[in-house]
Amino acid sequence: MTHVIEAPRADDAASLGPLQLRAWLQTYPCEDVGIDENWIREHRGSSATEEGIAQWREFIEATRQQPDLLFCRVVRSGTEIVGFLCGRAA
C-alpha cells in the first residue's frame, strides 16, 4: 500500500470533517473522565456537518493564502484520505 502526503484540495473538505470525527471516536473515549461517544458527537461532531465541512474548505483555502501561518497536509492511500495534519504557527 502506497501513501502520498500532499496539500489538500478544496474538495477534500468533504472527507476531512468525517475523518476528524472518526479519529475522535476511535481515539478519545474515556468513561473515567466523562468522554463517551455522545460527548464526542456533541462537542466534535460538527466537523462532519455541512457547516463543519464548509469550515474545512475555508481552512484549506486559508492555508494557500497564508502558508507562513497555516499548515495542512493529507495522507492518501489511492483516492482515499486516511490521515491529516493541520495547524497554525504559534
GROMACS elastic network, one bead per residue, 0.5 to 0.9 nm:
[ bonds ]
;  ai    aj funct       b0    kb
    1    77     6  0.70263   500
    1    78     6  0.83895   500
    2    76     6  0.82386   500
    2    77     6  0.60112   500
    2    78     6  0.73471   500
    3    75     6  0.63142   500
    3    76     6  0.54127   500
    3    78     6  0.73829   500
    3    82     6  0.88009   500
    4    74     6  0.80425   500
    4    75     6  0.55482   500
    4    76     6  0.51102   500
    4    77     6  0.66554   500
    4    78     6  0.81998   500
    5    73     6  0.63692   500
    5    74     6  0.56092   500
    5    76     6  0.64221   500
    5    84     6  0.85896   500
    6    72     6  0.84656   500
    6    73     6  0.52643   500
    6    74     6  0.55849   500
    6    75     6  0.67173   500
    6    76     6  0.80589   500
    7    60     6  0.85693   500
    7    64     6  0.89840   500
    7    71     6  0.86457   500
    7    72     6  0.61872   500
    7    74     6  0.61028   500
    7    75     6  0.88912   500
    8    11     6  0.81423   500
    8    12     6  0.60738   500
    8    13     6  0.81156   500
    8    60     6  0.66948   500
    8    72     6  0.69443   500
    8    73     6  0.59385   500
    8    74     6  0.57578   500
    8    75     6  0.89471   500
    8    84     6  0.89695   500
    9    12     6  0.53339   500
    9    13     6  0.76506   500
    9    57     6  0.84516   500
    9    60     6  0.70684   500
    9    61     6  0.83812   500
   10    13     6  0.59112   500
   10    14     6  0.86094   500
   10    56     6  0.82711   500
   10    57     6  0.53702   500
   10    58     6  0.81496   500
   10    60     6  0.61804   500
   10    61     6  0.68853   500
   11    14     6  0.63064   500
   11    15     6  0.81324   500
   11    57     6  0.73731   500
   12    15     6  0.54136   500
   12    16     6  0.63341   500
   12    56     6  0.85385   500
   12    57     6  0.77630   500
   12    60     6  0.87060   500
   12    74     6  0.87682   500
   12    81     6  0.80750   500
   13    16     6  0.50301   500
   13    17     6  0.64292   500
   13    52     6  0.87595   500
   13    53     6  0.54306   500
   13    54     6  0.72445   500
   13    55     6  0.82204   500
   13    56     6  0.51847   500
   13    57     6  0.51448   500
   13    58     6  0.88011   500
   13    59     6  0.89664   500
   13    60     6  0.76867   500
   14    17     6  0.61827   500
   14    18     6  0.73484   500
   14    48     6  0.79729   500
   14    50     6  0.84183   500
   14    53     6  0.56190   500
   14    54     6  0.83251   500
   14    56     6  0.80678   500
   14    57     6  0.81868   500
   15    18     6  0.58033   500
   15    19     6  0.60862   500
   15    20     6  0.86575   500
   15    48     6  0.85050   500
   15    53     6  0.82007   500
   15    80     6  0.84073   500
   15    81     6  0.69301   500
   16    20     6  0.59766   500
   16    21     6  0.86539   500
   16    47     6  0.80817   500
   16    48     6  0.79532   500
   16    53     6  0.74686   500
   16    56     6  0.71929   500
   16    74     6  0.87019   500
   16    81     6  0.77006   500
   16    83     6  0.84763   500
   16    84     6  0.78301   500
   17    20     6  0.52498   500
   17    21     6  0.64988   500
   17    22     6  0.88321   500
   17    45     6  0.85945   500
   17    46     6  0.80248   500
   17    49     6  0.73737   500
   17    50     6  0.89359   500
   17    52     6  0.63623   500
   17    53     6  0.55368   500
   17    55     6  0.89798   500
   17    56     6  0.69498   500
   18    21     6  0.51137   500
   18    22     6  0.61962   500
   18    23     6  0.86145   500
   18    45     6  0.83337   500
   18    47     6  0.65865   500
   18    49     6  0.80696   500
   18    53     6  0.84457   500
   19    22     6  0.50601   500
   19    23     6  0.61170   500
   19    24     6  0.86757   500
   19    47     6  0.87617   500
   19    48     6  0.79127   500
   19    81     6  0.81508   500
   19    82     6  0.76982   500
   19    83     6  0.76709   500
   19    84     6  0.88102   500
   20    23     6  0.51239   500
   20    24     6  0.63668   500
   20    25     6  0.87350   500
   20    44     6  0.83819   500
   20    45     6  0.87387   500
   20    47     6  0.68752   500
   20    48     6  0.76978   500
   20    83     6  0.87449   500
   20    84     6  0.86535   500
   21    24     6  0.51583   500
   21    25     6  0.62185   500
   21    26     6  0.86589   500
   21    40     6  0.79892   500
   21    41     6  0.76455   500
   21    44     6  0.64643   500
   21    45     6  0.59358   500
   21    46     6  0.83218   500
   21    47     6  0.65427   500
   21    48     6  0.65277   500
   22    25     6  0.50078   500
   22    26     6  0.60913   500
   22    27     6  0.84565   500
   23    26     6  0.51682   500
   23    27     6  0.59055   500
   23    28     6  0.81591   500
   23    83     6  0.89980   500
   24    27     6  0.51686   500
   24    28     6  0.54625   500
   24    29     6  0.76999   500
   24    37     6  0.89467   500
   24    40     6  0.69388   500
   24    41     6  0.89392   500
   24    44     6  0.77035   500
   25    28     6  0.61501   500
   25    29     6  0.64318   500
   25    36     6  0.83212   500
   25    37     6  0.63627   500
   25    40     6  0.67440   500
   25    41     6  0.81693   500
   26    29     6  0.72228   500
   28    35     6  0.71303   500
   28    36     6  0.79760   500
   28    37     6  0.88814   500
   28    40     6  0.81211   500
   29    33     6  0.88350   500
   29    34     6  0.82253   500
   29    35     6  0.51581   500
   29    37     6  0.64436   500
   29    39     6  0.86687   500
   29    40     6  0.76873   500
   30    33     6  0.58221   500
   30    34     6  0.63581   500
   30    36     6  0.60466   500
   31    35     6  0.53877   500
   31    36     6  0.57107   500
   32    35     6  0.75730   500
   33    36     6  0.87390   500
   34    39     6  0.76678   500
   35    38     6  0.78791   500
   35    39     6  0.55714   500
   35    40     6  0.66884   500
   36    39     6  0.52593   500
   36    40     6  0.62830   500
   36    41     6  0.86845   500
   37    40     6  0.51277   500
   37    41     6  0.61061   500
   37    42     6  0.85260   500
   38    41     6  0.51451   500
   38    42     6  0.60712   500
   38    43     6  0.85880   500
   39    42     6  0.50920   500
   39    43     6  0.60401   500
   39    44     6  0.80954   500
   40    43     6  0.52159   500
   40    44     6  0.53142   500
   40    45     6  0.64975   500
   41    44     6  0.54325   500
   41    46     6  0.76107   500
   42    45     6  0.57276   500
   42    46     6  0.76914   500
   43    46     6  0.73649   500
   44    47     6  0.62306   500
   44    48     6  0.84502   500
   45    48     6  0.58592   500
   45    49     6  0.72867   500
   45    52     6  0.85501   500
   46    49     6  0.51538   500
   46    50     6  0.82077   500
   46    51     6  0.71945   500
   46    52     6  0.53631   500
   46    53     6  0.85086   500
   47    50     6  0.81416   500
   47    51     6  0.75306   500
   47    53     6  0.62405   500
   47    55     6  0.81091   500
   47    56     6  0.79469   500
   48    51     6  0.80216   500
   48    52     6  0.57288   500
   48    53     6  0.62562   500
   49    52     6  0.50197   500
   49    53     6  0.60990   500
   49    54     6  0.84897   500
   50    53     6  0.50973   500
   50    54     6  0.61234   500
   50    55     6  0.86549   500
   51    54     6  0.50195   500
   51    55     6  0.62823   500
   51    56     6  0.87225   500
   52    56     6  0.62805   500
   52    57     6  0.86671   500
   53    57     6  0.62309   500
   53    58     6  0.86714   500
   54    58     6  0.62722   500
   54    59     6  0.86359   500
   55    58     6  0.50105   500
   55    59     6  0.61187   500
   55    60     6  0.85886   500
   56    60     6  0.61191   500
   56    61     6  0.86239   500
   57    60     6  0.51624   500
   57    61     6  0.63329   500
   57    62     6  0.86282   500
   58    61     6  0.51534   500
   58    62     6  0.60889   500
   58    63     6  0.87071   500
   59    63     6  0.62115   500
   59    64     6  0.88162   500
   59    70     6  0.84045   500
   59    72     6  0.86931   500
   60    63     6  0.52248   500
   60    64     6  0.67640   500
   60    70     6  0.89679   500
   60    71     6  0.86777   500
   60    72     6  0.71921   500
   61    64     6  0.52649   500
   61    65     6  0.65280   500
   61    66     6  0.87733   500
   62    66     6  0.58626   500
   62    67     6  0.79841   500
   62    70     6  0.72019   500
   63    66     6  0.51964   500
   63    67     6  0.52546   500
   63    68     6  0.84303   500
   63    69     6  0.76117   500
   63    71     6  0.57606   500
   63    72     6  0.67668   500
   64    67     6  0.58075   500
   64    70     6  0.82059   500
   64    71     6  0.86383   500
   65    68     6  0.88766   500
   65    70     6  0.86942   500
   66    69     6  0.54299   500
   66    70     6  0.59167   500
   66    71     6  0.85265   500
   67    70     6  0.52297   500
   67    71     6  0.62937   500
   68    71     6  0.79059   500
   68    88     6  0.87607   500
   68    89     6  0.74535   500
   69    87     6  0.85528   500
   69    88     6  0.56025   500
   69    89     6  0.50433   500
   69    90     6  0.81767   500
   70    86     6  0.76185   500
   70    87     6  0.59209   500
   70    89     6  0.63215   500
   71    85     6  0.78446   500
   71    86     6  0.52611   500
   71    87     6  0.52277   500
   71    88     6  0.61742   500
   71    89     6  0.80114   500
   72    84     6  0.72415   500
   72    85     6  0.56255   500
   72    87     6  0.64967   500
   72    88     6  0.89354   500
   73    83     6  0.85988   500
   73    84     6  0.56146   500
   73    85     6  0.53937   500
   73    86     6  0.63309   500
   74    81     6  0.65106   500
   74    82     6  0.77040   500
   74    83     6  0.58364   500
   74    85     6  0.65183   500
   74    86     6  0.84644   500
   75    80     6  0.83594   500
   75    81     6  0.56143   500
   75    82     6  0.56820   500
   75    84     6  0.57405   500
   75    85     6  0.84719   500
   76    79     6  0.62173   500
   76    80     6  0.54376   500
   76    82     6  0.57501   500
   76    83     6  0.72187   500
   76    84     6  0.89048   500
   77    80     6  0.53755   500
   77    81     6  0.63772   500
   77    82     6  0.65152   500
   78    81     6  0.81247   500
   81    84     6  0.77398   500
